[in-house]
Amino acid sequence: MAKVIMKVRGIDGQISLLSDRVIITREGLLNAFAFGFNSRREIPLMAISEVMFRYASIFKPGQIEFVRSGRSQDERKNAKQSTVKFRKLHTAKFEELKEKIFELMEKNSRQRTN
């Protein structure tokens, strides 16, 4: 069982970083209408090809998106499933999450080559 390394809460979702995957959950009534009830997306770290990160401003929320390698056209059109928005106040936490994900991705890729 993988252990939870970090958790962050955004505007429209929560992200849990485990040693081998990223889990996006959506809680609340508004998210249930937008994403479905009990929405949960698990993305293996090995499947992530890039992390798109947009900083938040006073007028616009930031967002982090996990791009899966080899994802289909349908997934590209519906990218909001793997995107979480956050407020400017939480930018540092999300940036820390992004850096930790890159760290784990590098560690995992080194282990595969050895």
PLY file of the C-alpha trace (Angstrom):
ply
format ascii 1.0
element vertex 114
property float x
property float y
property float z
element edge 113
property int vertex1
property int vertex2
end_header
0.00 0.00 0.00
1.39 3.38 -1.02
1.67 6.04 1.66
0.27 9.57 1.41
3.11 12.06 1.00
1.12 15.26 0.63
-2.45 16.57 0.40
-3.66 19.90 -0.96
-7.15 21.34 -1.31
-8.13 23.50 -4.24
-11.28 25.30 -5.32
-12.79 22.38 -7.22
-10.89 19.37 -5.94
-8.43 17.81 -3.54
-5.14 16.22 -4.58
-3.42 13.47 -2.64
0.13 12.60 -3.65
1.10 9.03 -2.92
4.46 7.43 -3.56
3.21 5.87 -6.81
0.18 7.93 -7.94
-1.80 11.16 -7.78
-5.41 10.97 -6.62
-7.87 13.75 -7.46
-11.14 13.71 -5.52
-14.09 16.07 -5.85
-16.22 16.74 -2.80
-19.28 18.90 -2.45
-22.59 19.39 -4.18
-21.37 21.74 -6.94
-18.56 19.34 -7.84
-21.06 16.48 -7.91
-22.96 18.29 -10.68
-19.79 19.18 -12.61
-17.83 15.93 -12.19
-20.32 13.33 -10.91
-20.96 11.96 -7.45
-17.97 10.48 -5.64
-15.65 11.52 -8.46
-12.15 10.15 -8.05
-9.31 9.99 -10.55
-6.11 8.07 -9.91
-3.16 8.80 -12.18
-0.01 6.66 -11.84
3.15 8.77 -11.64
4.64 6.67 -14.46
1.75 7.73 -16.73
2.24 11.48 -16.23
4.15 13.04 -19.10
3.89 16.66 -17.97
2.42 18.88 -15.30
0.86 22.08 -16.60
0.93 24.79 -13.95
-0.64 28.24 -14.16
-0.06 30.70 -11.36
-3.04 32.34 -9.71
-3.62 36.08 -9.77
-6.04 38.29 -7.92
-8.51 38.03 -10.80
-7.99 34.48 -12.03
-7.48 31.21 -10.18
-4.39 29.15 -10.81
-4.55 25.59 -11.99
-2.53 22.41 -12.09
-3.19 19.81 -14.78
-1.72 16.34 -15.05
-1.17 15.32 -18.66
-1.07 11.58 -19.24
1.28 10.26 -21.88
-0.55 9.00 -24.94
-3.92 10.40 -23.94
-6.64 10.36 -26.55
-8.38 13.27 -28.29
-11.44 12.74 -26.08
-9.32 13.14 -22.96
-7.74 16.32 -24.32
-11.19 17.83 -24.88
-12.21 16.89 -21.34
-8.99 17.95 -19.58
-10.91 19.34 -16.60
-11.03 15.80 -15.16
-7.29 16.00 -14.43
-7.19 19.72 -13.55
-7.63 21.35 -10.16
-8.02 25.10 -9.69
-6.65 26.98 -6.69
-6.64 30.49 -5.20
-3.63 32.81 -5.05
-3.42 32.18 -1.30
-2.66 28.48 -1.97
-0.14 28.93 -4.80
2.85 28.01 -2.62
1.27 24.71 -1.54
0.45 23.75 -5.13
3.92 24.72 -6.31
5.39 22.53 -3.56
3.15 19.68 -4.76
4.36 20.15 -8.36
8.01 20.03 -7.30
7.43 16.93 -5.17
5.74 15.20 -8.12
8.73 15.96 -10.36
11.04 14.65 -7.64
9.13 11.36 -7.40
8.90 11.04 -11.19
12.67 11.40 -11.48
13.26 8.91 -8.66
10.92 6.39 -10.30
12.54 6.79 -13.72
16.01 6.21 -12.22
14.77 3.04 -10.53
13.36 1.72 -13.84
16.67 2.23 -15.66
18.67 0.41 -13.00
0 1
1 2
2 3
3 4
4 5
5 6
6 7
7 8
8 9
9 10
10 11
11 12
12 13
13 14
14 15
15 16
16 17
17 18
18 19
19 20
20 21
21 22
22 23
23 24
24 25
25 26
26 27
27 28
28 29
29 30
30 31
31 32
32 33
33 34
34 35
35 36
36 37
37 38
38 39
39 40
40 41
41 42
42 43
43 44
44 45
45 46
46 47
47 48
48 49
49 50
50 51
51 52
52 53
53 54
54 55
55 56
56 57
57 58
58 59
59 60
60 61
61 62
62 63
63 64
64 65
65 66
66 67
67 68
68 69
69 70
70 71
71 72
72 73
73 74
74 75
75 76
76 77
77 78
78 79
79 80
80 81
81 82
82 83
83 84
84 85
85 86
86 87
87 88
88 89
89 90
90 91
91 92
92 93
93 94
94 95
95 96
96 97
97 98
98 99
99 100
100 101
101 102
102 103
103 104
104 105
105 106
106 107
107 108
108 109
109 110
110 111
111 112
112 113
